[in-house]
Amino acid sequence: MGIHDGKVVIVTGGALGIGGGASRGFAREGARVIVADINTDAGHQTVDEIKADGGEATFVQADFSVAADPRRVVEQSVARYGGVDYLFNNVGIQPRTSYTNAEDTTEEIWDAILSINLKSYWLMSKYAIPVMRDRGGGVIVNNASVQGQQSAPLVTAYAASKGGVLSLTRQMSLDYARQNIRVLAVCPGSIDTPLMRDAISGEPRDMEAAIAAAGANSPIGRIGSPEDIANVVVFLCSDKASFMTGEFVNVDGGVMAQGAWADLGRAR
Ligand SMILES: NC(=O)c1ccc[n+]([C@@H]2O[C@H](COP(=O)([O-])OP(=O)(O)OC[C@H]3O[C@@H](n4cnc5c(N)ncnc54)[C@H](O)[C@@H]3O)[C@@H](O)[C@H]2O)c1
């Protein structure tokens, strides 16, 4: 028996990284999972792993930079599993070419990041909400970032997209609370995923040293895993979180708790 037995969840960017962890986490709790991703090989592999583990999942190929794809993903969830109970808007990109200040950010990068990281969250919600309402309610969890609250130099478009995700979360939570649709966000800190490894691959250190260094910056002293985020998302969708909506949850090893003046060396 899982806490999500019989429920249907769509995970965008559900093949790899945090999305892959969430797809597996929901399946382990009995949900039927639509793994929506641009990467066909990785998507099929994640579905195969879930099925080998006794779970249920279907891969739907989708490019969330294309405005027509969210509607098709929701329609395929309805056709395959009869509806949608939970939506984990997770897909996101942060290409290294986007590490620029405002004047050096190109319109192409801005549009690519905003369309995938923010517009697709709205479009997926737009089409999933009526289906959830027909089933008596549902839960949307949006993947933001600690960078939606505080930032770092040279992440112009990414930071704007994540701030937008937090604002969209608050807005939709108000508009749908009385329809039994809860809307929440998670804010991961540094998580060991292909995106993170790509982001630090330009550094003059070996990858494992760079990953360890990224983890050492957090009070807990390690980098997070996709499962660290998936566990919280699975909880937020459950009835145990039934009084939560319009809120974001930091899952960051304590990063957001410390001040810029914190002396971590002394604290440890
Ligand atoms: N990794 C971190 O440290 C971190 C921290 C904070 C927030 N986040 C956020 O978490 C989310 C997931 O990040 P991740 O690190 O797991 O990323 P990732 O790159 O490791 O995985 C992203 C997944 O999305 C898919 N994808 C990418 N572009 C797509 C598109 N246009 N259409 C459909 N699928 C697409 C990829 O194929 C992949 O399966 C993102 O929104 C990211 O901003 C990540």
PDBQT file of the ligand as one rigid body, heavy atoms in Angstrom, charges set to zero:
ROOT
HETATM    1  N1  LIG A 301      20.021  20.687  -9.709  1.00  0.00    +0.000 N 
HETATM    2  C1  LIG A 301      19.930  21.713  -8.886  1.00  0.00    +0.000 C 
HETATM    3  O1  LIG A 301      20.868  21.994  -8.112  1.00  0.00    +0.000 OA
HETATM    4  C2  LIG A 301      18.673  22.563  -8.853  1.00  0.00    +0.000 A 
HETATM    5  C3  LIG A 301      18.572  23.547  -7.841  1.00  0.00    +0.000 A 
HETATM    6  C4  LIG A 301      17.437  24.337  -7.786  1.00  0.00    +0.000 A 
HETATM    7  C5  LIG A 301      16.403  24.142  -8.691  1.00  0.00    +0.000 A 
HETATM    8  N2  LIG A 301      16.524  23.188  -9.647  1.00  0.00    +0.000 N 
HETATM    9  C6  LIG A 301      15.404  23.038 -10.594  1.00  0.00    +0.000 C 
HETATM   10  O2  LIG A 301      14.967  21.694 -10.601  1.00  0.00    +0.000 OA
HETATM   11  C7  LIG A 301      14.410  21.384 -11.873  1.00  0.00    +0.000 C 
HETATM   12  C8  LIG A 301      15.062  20.130 -12.411  1.00  0.00    +0.000 C 
HETATM   13  O3  LIG A 301      16.443  20.356 -12.485  1.00  0.00    +0.000 OA
HETATM   14  P1  LIG A 301      17.495  19.171 -12.669  1.00  0.00    +0.000 P 
HETATM   15  O4  LIG A 301      18.730  19.625 -11.985  1.00  0.00    +0.000 OA
HETATM   16  O5  LIG A 301      16.884  17.873 -12.303  1.00  0.00    +0.000 OA
HETATM   17  O6  LIG A 301      17.711  19.278 -14.257  1.00  0.00    +0.000 OA
HETATM   18  P2  LIG A 301      18.299  18.170 -15.294  1.00  0.00    +0.000 P 
HETATM   19  O7  LIG A 301      18.844  18.923 -16.456  1.00  0.00    +0.000 OA
HETATM   20  O8  LIG A 301      19.212  17.277 -14.549  1.00  0.00    +0.000 OA
HETATM   21  O9  LIG A 301      17.006  17.381 -15.728  1.00  0.00    +0.000 OA
HETATM   22  C9  LIG A 301      15.996  18.072 -16.435  1.00  0.00    +0.000 C 
HETATM   23  C10 LIG A 301      15.071  17.119 -17.159  1.00  0.00    +0.000 C 
HETATM   24  O10 LIG A 301      14.223  17.932 -17.978  1.00  0.00    +0.000 OA
HETATM   25  C11 LIG A 301      14.304  17.477 -19.331  1.00  0.00    +0.000 C 
HETATM   26  N3  LIG A 301      14.147  18.621 -20.243  1.00  0.00    +0.000 N 
HETATM   27  C12 LIG A 301      15.022  19.639 -20.448  1.00  0.00    +0.000 A 
HETATM   28  N4  LIG A 301      14.519  20.499 -21.365  1.00  0.00    +0.000 NA
HETATM   29  C13 LIG A 301      13.303  20.024 -21.728  1.00  0.00    +0.000 A 
HETATM   30  C14 LIG A 301      12.302  20.467 -22.627  1.00  0.00    +0.000 A 
HETATM   31  N5  LIG A 301      12.452  21.587 -23.377  1.00  0.00    +0.000 N 
HETATM   32  N6  LIG A 301      11.175  19.749 -22.742  1.00  0.00    +0.000 NA
HETATM   33  C15 LIG A 301      11.003  18.611 -22.035  1.00  0.00    +0.000 A 
HETATM   34  N7  LIG A 301      11.923  18.126 -21.164  1.00  0.00    +0.000 NA
HETATM   35  C16 LIG A 301      13.061  18.830 -21.011  1.00  0.00    +0.000 A 
HETATM   36  C17 LIG A 301      15.660  16.813 -19.456  1.00  0.00    +0.000 C 
HETATM   37  O11 LIG A 301      15.688  15.894 -20.533  1.00  0.00    +0.000 OA
HETATM   38  C18 LIG A 301      15.806  16.146 -18.095  1.00  0.00    +0.000 C 
HETATM   39  O12 LIG A 301      15.174  14.890 -18.050  1.00  0.00    +0.000 OA
HETATM   40  C19 LIG A 301      14.631  22.625 -12.746  1.00  0.00    +0.000 C 
HETATM   41  O13 LIG A 301      13.458  23.412 -12.771  1.00  0.00    +0.000 OA
HETATM   42  C20 LIG A 301      15.755  23.352 -12.027  1.00  0.00    +0.000 C 
HETATM   43  O14 LIG A 301      15.748  24.734 -12.288  1.00  0.00    +0.000 OA
HETATM   44  C21 LIG A 301      17.625  22.390  -9.758  1.00  0.00    +0.000 A 
ENDROOT
TORSDOF 0
